[in-house]
Amino acid sequence: MGSGQVTERLDWNGKNVTVAGLGVSGIPAARALGALGARVTVVNDGDDERSRAQAAALEAEGITVRLGDGDTLPAGTELIVTTPGWRPDKPLFAAAAEAGVEVWGDVELAWRLRGPGAAPWLAVTGTNGKTTTVRMLASILEAAGLRTAAVGNIGVSLLDAVLGEQEYDVLAVELSSYQLHWAPSVRVHSAAVLNLAPDHLDWHGSMEAYAADKGRIYEGNRVACVYNTADKATEDLVREADVEEGCRAIGFTLGTPGPSELGVVEGLLVDRAFAPNRQKNAQELAEVSDVQPPAPHNVANALAAAALARAFGVDARAVRDGLKAFRPDPHRIEPVEEVGGVTYVDDSKATNTHAAEASLAAYDPIVWIAGGLAKGATFDELVQKSAKRLRGAVLIGADRALIREALARHAPEVPVVDLDRTDTGAMSEAVREAARLARPGDTVLLAPACASMDMFTNYNTRGEAFADAVRALAATGDA
């Protein structure tokens, strides 16, 4: 089935649907299904004050909520709609499988609820760079004069986009591996897998299962499957996908592109996939300097976004204008300030080793601020690849010893400051220590390679603490 088609509309009236989980996707799903006439029961593991308040609001709308019991399948359930975070090995899903009950995610539900003439989806997944790429894509589509929105795992619910009054020409959709796992019938216009590295393996069970869920994004693609030529695993997923006849494999590379690829030539982003006479010619799309920041992995994001836009028929000028207009979200390779000839960069969003590696590859020499919750990660490969760029390292957080030990093994000459504290004030000391190690022309880079919750509410709070500490350093002139 092509992505321009709409799936068969279900009769929801009186259908018994169980929604697994309250929260950002569960509550909108429950309300949407209730409005369609379904008999909705929400089950939730938690039974705290917040959950009780959410339950009361839903029950006032005629929706049944069962708190503190997320493992038991309600009698008579005909369909489960789950929030993305619920693991596939939950007893609820085993009970559903035994009873022959289908399980959908919120993305699958949104796909099934699209109306006639619904906007096609251009979709992006990958271990890192998804949000930036989707927002770049939306900026390019807007520059082409198309009605669009960046939706999905990016904070704007796909259900809201599909059921709202706003009409769209095309949607730029970020999809996580969790969402793809529970989206069996989604068939998009074109899709990109940016990269694959070990992540969320506790949820998926193995790297193979994680990759397979990412690869679902290519199933049924109509026009283009976009892959990263530097990451063979993404090309393998394209080869394994069952796509519509005529769908093309389109690569992106930071090098000179071959036919059916987008790449970089002498500081220009160029297209040899959708250009006329692509065997011999390339179409100039933009300058590398039009991408902010022009770090290598961000240029790769821009090429992937451009490939999806070109697959949708967007012209080269709109690609350039959209990339020039785009500004990255906070805490993603965000320059904070220059103090004493040293540039301070906040990449608090680098919460895993793959993201940190891309960030470290963008600067040289670096004083690296790292550490936090490792989530089972190891750091030897990251340190090996980045050692030659390091002027020094300042380590914070609960699992900093893992990074310290990797540095001792693979970069013993790099000076390391190990801050034996996990309070929020540790960031100020980390910045002062980094300033002490840095020389004019260096970059002090917060790229923790770890989650933040040991010390901070989230990566945003961690990045703000870093920026505050840098500004305080600038104010005192103590650099």
Protein Blocks (a to p, Z undefined) as FASTA:
>chain_A
ZZkbccddddfehpacddehedjklmmmmmmmmmnopacddddfbacfklmmmmmmmmmn
opacdehiakbccehiabdcddfklcfklfklmmmmmnopacddfklmmmmmpcehiacd
dddedjehklmmmmmmmmmmmmnopacddehjnopafklmmmmmbdcfbdcddddfklmm
mmmkbccfbdcdfbdcdehklmnopaklmmmmmmmmmgopakbccddfklmklmmmmmmp
ccdehiacddddfbdcdehiacdeehiacdfklgghkllmccdfbdfklpccfbfklmmm
mmmmmmmmmmnopafklmmmmmmmpccdehiapafbdeehiacdddfklmbfklmmmmmm
mgccddddeddjeklpafklmmmmmmmmpnbdcdedjklmmmmmmmmmmmmmbccddddb
fbfklmmmmmmmmmmmpcghiacdddehpafklmmmblmlmmmmmmmmmmmmmmnopZZ
